[in-house]
């Protein structure tokens, strides 16, 4: 089976409330990079289709926004989306898209539910805007550009005369 692809033909034939559960341990491609995802997926039959609830966890490598060191960050995804079928599983007739459902996730004509697109979208939303290698990262020295670790010693450049009065406020 392809990662994040589920055949839902049997659950579509069942009554509302029927469910399936799957453990996930898959590699997925997100923005050209391969990421390992681990977690749990639950599929519930609804009157319109299949409700997907997934709790997935992965990691991503990103540069720290303060010091530019590589950082490994956890990514947690809590997906809850309803997928609607394109073909009736019993009759084989095409199911017309209702008004307001144009952007709904669709179950393919082969009755396959593909989680890769929702995973990609939720992943993008879960990415931190300013990733940090550690919470107390001091970043880079604005004067010399080296990392501001506890041993950092930098000969401060002379203070710009235009800022001298502001510097004196900090002294008092």
The 8 nearest C-alpha neighbors of each residue, nearest first, counted from 0:
[[1, 2, 4, 5, 3, 6, 25, 111],
 [2, 0, 4, 3, 5, 25, 113, 27],
 [1, 3, 4, 25, 0, 27, 26, 115],
 [2, 4, 114, 115, 113, 1, 5, 25],
 [5, 3, 113, 2, 1, 112, 114, 111],
 [6, 4, 112, 111, 7, 113, 3, 0],
 [5, 7, 111, 110, 8, 112, 4, 9],
 [6, 8, 10, 9, 110, 111, 5, 11],
 [9, 7, 11, 110, 10, 6, 88, 12],
 [10, 8, 12, 11, 7, 13, 6, 88],
 [9, 11, 13, 12, 7, 8, 44, 17],
 [10, 12, 8, 9, 13, 7, 44, 88],
 [13, 11, 9, 10, 8, 88, 14, 89],
 [14, 12, 10, 11, 17, 15, 9, 44],
 [13, 15, 17, 16, 12, 44, 11, 10],
 [16, 14, 44, 45, 17, 46, 13, 43],
 [15, 17, 44, 43, 14, 18, 45, 13],
 [18, 16, 44, 15, 43, 14, 13, 10],
 [17, 19, 43, 42, 44, 16, 20, 41],
 [18, 20, 42, 41, 43, 21, 17, 10],
 [21, 19, 41, 40, 42, 18, 22, 39],
 [20, 22, 40, 39, 23, 41, 19, 42],
 [21, 23, 39, 38, 40, 24, 20, 37],
 [24, 22, 38, 37, 39, 25, 21, 36],
 [23, 25, 37, 36, 22, 38, 35, 26],
 [26, 24, 36, 35, 2, 23, 27, 37],
 [25, 27, 35, 34, 36, 33, 2, 28],
 [28, 26, 34, 33, 29, 25, 35, 2],
 [27, 29, 33, 32, 31, 34, 30, 26],
 [30, 28, 32, 31, 119, 27, 33, 34],
 [29, 31, 32, 28, 119, 33, 123, 27],
 [30, 32, 29, 28, 33, 27, 34, 119],
 [33, 31, 29, 28, 30, 34, 27, 59],
 [32, 34, 28, 27, 26, 29, 31, 35],
 [33, 35, 26, 27, 28, 36, 32, 57],
 [36, 34, 26, 25, 57, 27, 37, 33],
 [37, 35, 57, 25, 56, 24, 26, 55],
 [38, 36, 24, 23, 56, 55, 57, 35],
 [37, 39, 55, 23, 54, 22, 56, 36],
 [38, 40, 22, 54, 23, 53, 21, 55],
 [41, 39, 53, 21, 20, 52, 22, 54],
 [40, 42, 20, 52, 19, 51, 53, 21],
 [41, 43, 51, 19, 18, 50, 49, 20],
 [44, 42, 18, 50, 49, 17, 16, 45],
 [45, 43, 49, 15, 16, 17, 48, 18],
 [44, 46, 15, 48, 47, 49, 43, 16],
 [45, 47, 15, 48, 44, 49, 14, 16],
 [48, 46, 45, 83, 49, 84, 44, 82],
 [49, 47, 83, 45, 82, 46, 44, 84],
 [48, 50, 44, 82, 45, 43, 81, 42],
 [51, 49, 81, 43, 42, 80, 82, 44],
 [52, 50, 42, 80, 79, 41, 81, 49],
 [53, 51, 79, 41, 78, 40, 42, 50],
 [52, 54, 40, 78, 39, 77, 55, 41],
 [53, 55, 77, 39, 38, 76, 78, 40],
 [56, 54, 38, 76, 37, 75, 53, 36],
 [57, 55, 75, 37, 36, 74, 38, 76],
 [56, 58, 36, 74, 35, 73, 37, 75],
 [59, 57, 73, 72, 74, 71, 60, 34],
 [58, 60, 72, 71, 61, 73, 57, 74],
 [59, 61, 71, 70, 72, 69, 58, 62],
 [62, 60, 70, 69, 59, 63, 71, 130],
 [61, 63, 69, 67, 68, 70, 64, 130],
 [64, 62, 67, 131, 132, 130, 68, 65],
 [63, 65, 129, 130, 67, 131, 66, 62],
 [64, 66, 138, 63, 67, 139, 131, 136],
 [65, 67, 138, 139, 68, 63, 64, 146],
 [68, 66, 63, 62, 64, 65, 69, 138],
 [69, 67, 63, 62, 66, 70, 132, 65],
 [70, 68, 62, 61, 63, 67, 60, 71],
 [69, 71, 132, 61, 60, 62, 63, 72],
 [72, 70, 60, 59, 58, 61, 73, 69],
 [71, 73, 59, 58, 70, 60, 74, 61],
 [74, 72, 58, 57, 75, 59, 71, 56],
 [73, 75, 57, 58, 56, 125, 72, 76],
 [76, 74, 56, 55, 73, 57, 77, 125],
 [75, 77, 55, 54, 78, 56, 121, 74],
 [78, 76, 54, 53, 55, 79, 75, 52],
 [79, 77, 53, 52, 76, 80, 54, 121],
 [78, 80, 52, 51, 53, 77, 81, 50],
 [81, 79, 51, 50, 78, 82, 52, 104],
 [80, 82, 50, 49, 51, 83, 48, 104],
 [81, 83, 104, 105, 49, 48, 106, 50],
 [84, 82, 48, 105, 106, 47, 104, 49],
 [85, 83, 106, 86, 105, 48, 107, 82],
 [84, 86, 94, 108, 93, 106, 107, 105],
 [87, 85, 93, 94, 108, 84, 92, 91],
 [88, 86, 91, 92, 89, 90, 93, 94],
 [87, 89, 91, 90, 86, 8, 11, 12],
 [90, 88, 87, 91, 12, 92, 86, 11],
 [91, 89, 92, 87, 88, 86, 93, 94],
 [90, 92, 87, 88, 86, 89, 93, 108],
 [93, 91, 87, 90, 86, 94, 88, 89],
 [92, 94, 86, 85, 87, 95, 91, 108],
 [95, 93, 85, 86, 87, 92, 96, 84],
 [94, 96, 97, 93, 85, 86, 92, 84],
 [95, 97, 100, 101, 94, 98, 85, 99],
 [98, 96, 100, 99, 95, 101, 94, 103],
 [97, 99, 100, 96, 101, 95, 102, 103],
 [98, 100, 101, 97, 102, 103, 96, 95],
 [101, 99, 103, 97, 102, 98, 96, 104],
 [100, 102, 103, 99, 96, 98, 97, 104],
 [103, 101, 100, 104, 99, 105, 96, 98],
 [104, 102, 100, 101, 105, 82, 83, 81],
 [103, 105, 82, 83, 102, 81, 106, 80],
 [106, 104, 83, 82, 84, 107, 103, 85],
 [105, 107, 84, 112, 111, 110, 83, 82],
 [108, 106, 110, 111, 109, 85, 105, 112],
 [107, 109, 110, 86, 85, 106, 111, 84],
 [108, 110, 107, 111, 6, 106, 86, 8],
 [111, 109, 107, 8, 108, 7, 106, 6],
 [112, 110, 6, 107, 5, 109, 106, 7],
 [111, 113, 106, 5, 4, 6, 114, 107],
 [112, 114, 4, 115, 3, 111, 5, 116],
 [113, 115, 3, 117, 116, 118, 4, 112],
 [114, 116, 118, 113, 117, 3, 119, 27],
 [117, 115, 119, 118, 114, 120, 113, 121],
 [116, 118, 120, 119, 114, 115, 121, 78],
 [119, 117, 115, 121, 116, 120, 122, 114],
 [120, 118, 116, 122, 117, 121, 29, 115],
 [121, 119, 117, 123, 122, 118, 116, 124],
 [120, 122, 124, 118, 123, 119, 117, 125],
 [123, 121, 125, 119, 120, 124, 118, 126],
 [124, 122, 120, 121, 126, 125, 119, 118],
 [123, 125, 121, 122, 126, 120, 127, 119],
 [126, 124, 122, 123, 121, 127, 74, 75],
 [127, 125, 123, 124, 122, 128, 74, 130],
 [128, 126, 130, 129, 125, 124, 72, 131],
 [127, 129, 130, 126, 64, 125, 124, 131],
 [128, 130, 64, 127, 131, 63, 65, 126],
 [131, 129, 63, 127, 64, 128, 132, 61],
 [132, 130, 63, 133, 64, 134, 129, 70],
 [131, 133, 70, 63, 136, 130, 68, 69],
 [134, 132, 131, 136, 135, 70, 63, 130],
 [133, 135, 136, 131, 132, 137, 130, 65],
 [136, 134, 133, 137, 131, 132, 138, 65],
 [135, 137, 133, 138, 134, 132, 65, 131],
 [138, 136, 147, 135, 139, 148, 65, 66],
 [139, 137, 65, 66, 136, 147, 146, 140],
 [138, 140, 146, 147, 66, 144, 145, 141],
 [139, 141, 144, 142, 145, 147, 143, 146],
 [142, 140, 144, 143, 139, 145, 138, 147],
 [141, 143, 140, 144, 155, 156, 153, 154],
 [142, 144, 140, 145, 141, 153, 139, 154],
 [145, 143, 140, 139, 141, 142, 146, 147],
 [146, 144, 139, 140, 143, 147, 151, 141],
 [145, 147, 139, 148, 138, 140, 66, 144],
 [148, 146, 139, 137, 151, 140, 138, 145],
 [147, 149, 151, 150, 146, 137, 138, 136],
 [150, 148, 151, 147, 152, 137, 146, 136],
 [151, 149, 148, 152, 147, 146, 153, 145],
 [152, 150, 148, 149, 147, 153, 146, 145],
 [153, 151, 150, 154, 147, 149, 155, 148],
 [154, 152, 155, 151, 143, 142, 140, 145],
 [153, 155, 156, 152, 142, 143, 157, 151],
 [156, 154, 153, 157, 142, 158, 143, 152],
 [155, 157, 154, 158, 142, 159, 153, 143],
 [158, 156, 159, 155, 160, 154, 163, 142],
 [157, 159, 160, 156, 163, 162, 155, 161],
 [158, 160, 161, 162, 157, 163, 156, 166],
 [161, 159, 163, 162, 158, 164, 157, 166],
 [160, 162, 159, 163, 164, 158, 165, 166],
 [163, 161, 160, 165, 159, 164, 166, 158],
 [162, 164, 160, 166, 165, 161, 167, 159],
 [165, 163, 167, 166, 162, 168, 161, 160],
 [164, 166, 168, 167, 162, 163, 169, 161],
 [167, 165, 163, 168, 169, 164, 162, 170],
 [166, 168, 170, 164, 169, 165, 163, 171],
 [169, 167, 165, 166, 170, 171, 164, 163],
 [168, 170, 167, 166, 171, 165, 164, 163],
 [171, 169, 167, 168, 166, 165, 164, 163],
 [170, 169, 168, 167, 166, 165, 164, 163]]
